[in-house]
Amino acid sequence: MVDAVIEGIRERVASAIQVNQSVGIQVPENRHGDLLEALFDSMCRNTHDVWTYVTVSKTFDYLSKVFKEGTRNGNIKFIDCISRAAGITDIPTNCIFIESPVMLEKLLLEILN
């Protein structure tokens, strides 16, 4: 269930993304799942926008199990920075795997692409 804090974050992200084109969010660990749910909901509802989700703490595999429909949405592209290091080799069509998060140049190139 989305509460007032998450709803407030969702509104701030929606307005900030229109101005800045990218948003970084740091939340307490106990609210991380709520935030992810709110973000995926927002990205799935705004199908006219193209989203790039860079994962550095949860693998794409984990996200696809938790947010099934969200990870299949054509307007969301994923860049997974940790699956290769964890030995995961399945390659979905809407996810790009980079070798590690320290490959910042590759990460930036994929985001810009």
C-alpha positions in Angstrom: 0.0 0.0 0.0 1.3 3.4 -1.0 1.3 5.9 1.9 1.6 9.7 2.0 5.5 9.6 2.0 5.7 7.5 -1.1 2.9 9.5 -2.8 4.9 12.7 -2.0 8.1 11.2 -3.5 6.1 10.1 -6.6 4.9 13.6 -7.1 8.3 15.2 -6.6 9.9 12.7 -9.0 7.2 13.3 -11.6 7.8 17.1 -11.5 11.6 16.8 -11.3 11.9 14.4 -14.2 10.1 16.9 -16.5 12.7 19.6 -15.7 15.9 17.5 -15.2 15.5 14.4 -17.3 17.1 12.3 -14.5 16.6 11.9 -10.8 18.6 10.3 -8.1 16.8 9.2 -5.0 18.2 8.0 -1.7 15.7 6.5 0.8 16.0 4.5 4.0 16.4 0.7 3.4 13.0 -0.1 5.1 11.2 2.1 2.4 13.1 0.8 -0.6 10.5 -1.7 -1.7 7.7 0.9 -1.4 9.7 3.3 -3.5 10.4 0.7 -6.2 6.7 -0.2 -6.3 5.8 3.5 -6.7 8.4 4.1 -9.4 7.4 1.0 -11.5 3.8 2.1 -11.2 4.6 5.6 -12.4 6.9 4.3 -15.3 4.2 1.8 -16.4 1.5 4.5 -16.4 3.6 7.0 -18.4 4.0 4.9 -21.5 4.6 7.9 -23.7 7.9 8.5 -21.9 11.0 6.4 -22.3 12.7 5.3 -19.1 16.2 4.0 -18.4 16.5 2.1 -15.1 20.1 1.5 -13.9 20.2 -1.3 -11.4 23.2 -1.3 -9.0 21.7 -3.1 -5.9 19.1 -5.5 -7.3 19.6 -7.7 -10.4 17.3 -7.4 -13.4 16.4 -11.0 -12.6 15.1 -10.0 -9.2 13.2 -7.0 -10.6 11.6 -9.2 -13.3 10.3 -11.6 -10.6 8.9 -8.9 -8.4 7.6 -6.5 -11.0 6.7 -8.9 -13.8 4.7 -6.5 -16.0 6.9 -3.5 -15.3 10.0 -5.2 -16.6 8.2 -6.3 -19.8 7.0 -2.8 -20.6 8.5 -1.6 -23.9 9.1 2.0 -22.7 11.5 0.9 -19.9 15.0 -0.1 -20.8 17.3 -1.6 -18.1 21.0 -1.4 -17.6 22.1 -4.1 -15.1 25.5 -3.4 -13.4 25.6 -6.4 -11.1 24.3 -9.6 -12.9 27.5 -10.3 -14.8 29.5 -10.2 -11.5 27.0 -12.5 -10.0 27.4 -15.0 -12.9 23.9 -14.4 -14.4 24.0 -14.9 -18.1 20.4 -14.8 -19.4 20.0 -11.9 -21.7 16.5 -10.4 -22.0 15.7 -8.1 -24.9 15.1 -4.9 -22.9 18.2 -5.2 -20.6 21.8 -4.4 -21.2 24.4 -6.0 -19.0 27.6 -4.3 -18.2 30.5 -6.1 -16.5 30.5 -4.0 -13.3 29.4 -0.7 -11.9 33.0 0.6 -12.0 32.8 0.6 -15.8 31.3 4.1 -15.7 32.3 5.0 -19.2 30.4 2.0 -20.6 27.5 2.8 -18.3 27.3 6.4 -19.5 27.5 5.3 -23.2 24.6 2.9 -22.7 22.5 5.6 -20.9 23.1 8.1 -23.7 22.4 5.5 -26.4 
